[in-house]
Amino acid sequence: MSRTEKVVTITLIFAVFCIVAVSYYAKSTGKRFEIAGAGETEAARVAIAGQRIVDINTASRFQLTRLPGIGPNFAQRIIDYRRENGDFGLPEDIMKVKGIGPKKYEKIKDRIRTGQQ
């Protein structure tokens, strides 16, 4: 086996070991690891990893897409609404965003909050 083959083999073994270790840690502690989208900062990635409740007044587009039924387009609508109208006073005010009605609100109501609460 050549030196290059040894280096590649050791690197692959190390990578597999790291994946298994992180997976085991996540299962044993109940923590979830997520990879943030492009443009997210390291601080945002750390905050998102342990976050279950989303503050709809401060959440990034990526954080909003972690909510059930909220994809990139709805997330952008929420951000645009916030920019144009100011912060949401109550979680149910999110239904003022076009396309978010009672059904979608029911799916996310336990996962959102506003800073005013």
C-alpha contacts under 8 A as a table, 3 or more apart, distances in Angstrom:
res1	aa1	res2	aa2	distance
1	M	5	E	6.12
1	M	6	K	6.63
2	S	5	E	5.23
2	S	6	K	6.34
3	R	6	K	5.11
3	R	7	V	6.28
4	T	7	V	5.13
4	T	8	V	6.20
5	E	8	V	5.15
5	E	9	T	6.05
6	K	9	T	5.09
6	K	10	I	6.09
7	V	10	I	5.22
7	V	11	T	6.06
8	V	11	T	5.09
8	V	12	L	6.16
9	T	12	L	5.20
9	T	13	I	6.20
10	I	13	I	5.10
10	I	14	F	6.09
11	T	14	F	5.08
11	T	15	A	6.15
12	L	15	A	5.05
12	L	16	V	6.21
13	I	16	V	5.22
13	I	17	F	6.12
14	F	17	F	5.00
14	F	18	C	6.20
15	A	18	C	5.13
15	A	19	I	6.30
16	V	19	I	5.16
16	V	20	V	6.18
17	F	20	V	5.18
17	F	21	A	6.07
18	C	21	A	5.06
18	C	22	V	6.13
19	I	22	V	5.29
19	I	23	S	6.06
20	V	23	S	5.07
20	V	24	Y	6.04
21	A	24	Y	5.14
21	A	25	Y	6.10
22	V	25	Y	5.05
22	V	26	A	6.07
23	S	26	A	5.14
23	S	27	K	6.23
24	Y	27	K	5.20
24	Y	28	S	6.07
25	Y	28	S	5.19
25	Y	29	T	6.05
25	Y	31	K	7.98
26	A	29	T	5.41
26	A	30	G	5.53
26	A	31	K	4.94
26	A	32	R	6.14
26	A	33	F	7.35
27	K	30	G	5.19
27	K	31	K	6.96
31	K	49	A	7.69
31	K	50	G	6.82
32	R	49	A	5.95
32	R	50	G	6.76
33	F	49	A	5.25
33	F	50	G	7.89
34	E	45	R	7.47
34	E	48	I	7.42
34	E	49	A	5.67
35	I	45	R	6.89
36	A	40	E	5.97
36	A	44	A	7.74
36	A	45	R	5.56
36	A	48	I	7.92
36	A	62	F	7.08
37	G	40	E	5.92
37	G	62	F	6.50
40	E	44	A	6.08
40	E	45	R	6.79
40	E	62	F	7.89
41	T	44	A	5.15
41	T	45	R	6.37
42	E	45	R	5.06
42	E	46	V	6.31
43	A	46	V	5.20
43	A	47	A	6.19
44	A	47	A	5.06
44	A	48	I	5.97
45	R	48	I	5.17
45	R	49	A	6.17
46	V	49	A	5.34
46	V	50	G	7.12
47	A	50	G	5.95
47	A	51	Q	6.14
48	I	51	Q	4.94
48	I	52	R	7.96
48	I	63	Q	6.86
51	Q	54	V	7.27
52	R	111	R	6.53
53	I	110	D	7.69
53	I	111	R	4.60
53	I	112	I	5.34
53	I	113	R	6.88
54	V	59	A	6.50
54	V	63	Q	7.13
54	V	64	L	7.13
54	V	67	L	7.99
54	V	111	R	6.09
54	V	112	I	4.75
54	V	113	R	6.15
55	D	58	T	5.69
55	D	59	A	5.69
55	D	112	I	5.79
55	D	113	R	4.84
55	D	114	T	5.11
55	D	115	G	6.48
56	I	59	A	5.38
56	I	64	L	7.43
56	I	78	I	7.96
56	I	88	F	7.37
56	I	91	P	7.69
56	I	112	I	6.40
56	I	113	R	6.25
56	I	114	T	5.82
57	N	82	R	7.06
57	N	87	D	5.43
57	N	88	F	6.21
57	N	114	T	5.90
57	N	115	G	6.73
59	A	62	F	7.88
59	A	63	Q	5.63
59	A	64	L	6.14
60	S	63	Q	5.12
60	S	64	L	6.24
60	S	79	I	7.88
61	R	64	L	5.18
61	R	65	T	6.37
61	R	72	P	6.85
61	R	75	A	5.29
61	R	76	Q	6.26
61	R	79	I	7.23
62	F	65	T	5.22
62	F	66	R	6.87
62	F	72	P	7.61
62	F	75	A	7.75
63	Q	66	R	5.41
63	Q	67	L	7.62
64	L	67	L	5.70
64	L	70	I	6.70
64	L	71	G	7.81
64	L	75	A	5.47
65	T	68	P	7.58
65	T	69	G	7.92
65	T	70	I	5.08
65	T	71	G	4.98
65	T	72	P	6.02
65	T	75	A	6.07
66	R	70	I	7.17
67	L	70	I	5.52
67	L	108	I	6.36
67	L	111	R	7.15
68	P	107	K	6.42
68	P	108	I	6.19
69	G	104	K	6.88
69	G	107	K	7.56
70	I	73	N	7.73
70	I	74	F	5.53
70	I	75	A	6.20
71	G	74	F	5.51
71	G	75	A	6.07
72	P	75	A	5.01
72	P	76	Q	6.12
73	N	76	Q	5.16
73	N	77	R	6.29
74	F	77	R	4.93
74	F	78	I	6.23
74	F	99	G	7.75
75	A	78	I	5.16
75	A	79	I	6.35
76	Q	79	I	5.03
76	Q	80	D	6.01
77	R	80	D	5.00
77	R	81	Y	5.98
77	R	97	V	6.73
77	R	98	K	7.46
78	I	81	Y	5.11
78	I	82	R	6.13
78	I	94	I	7.51
78	I	97	V	6.25
79	I	82	R	5.06
79	I	83	R	6.12
80	D	83	R	5.04
80	D	84	E	6.16
81	Y	84	E	5.20
81	Y	85	N	5.80
81	Y	86	G	7.54
81	Y	97	V	6.48
82	R	85	N	5.31
82	R	86	G	4.86
82	R	87	D	5.54
82	R	88	F	7.11
83	R	86	G	5.76
83	R	87	D	7.96
88	F	91	P	6.90
88	F	93	D	5.90
88	F	94	I	6.93
88	F	114	T	6.56
89	G	93	D	6.68
89	G	114	T	6.67
89	G	116	Q	6.43
90	L	93	D	5.41
90	L	94	I	7.84
90	L	113	R	7.42
90	L	114	T	6.12
90	L	116	Q	7.45
90	L	117	Q	7.36
91	P	94	I	5.95
91	P	109	K	7.03
91	P	112	I	6.43
91	P	113	R	5.46
91	P	114	T	5.99
92	E	95	M	5.89
92	E	105	Y	7.21
92	E	109	K	7.53
93	D	96	K	5.62
94	I	97	V	5.69
94	I	100	I	7.02
94	I	105	Y	7.66
95	M	98	K	7.36
95	M	99	G	7.82
95	M	100	I	4.98
95	M	101	G	5.29
95	M	102	P	7.09
95	M	105	Y	6.81
96	K	100	I	7.18
97	V	100	I	5.73
98	K	101	G	7.99
100	I	103	K	7.80
100	I	104	K	5.72
100	I	105	Y	6.57
101	G	104	K	5.58
101	G	105	Y	6.03
102	P	105	Y	4.95
102	P	106	E	6.02
103	K	106	E	5.20
103	K	107	K	6.70
104	K	107	K	5.25
104	K	108	I	6.63
105	Y	108	I	5.25
105	Y	109	K	5.54
106	E	109	K	5.46
107	K	110	D	7.64
108	I	111	R	5.28
108	I	112	I	6.42
109	K	112	I	5.62
113	R	117	Q	6.97
114	T	117	Q	5.73
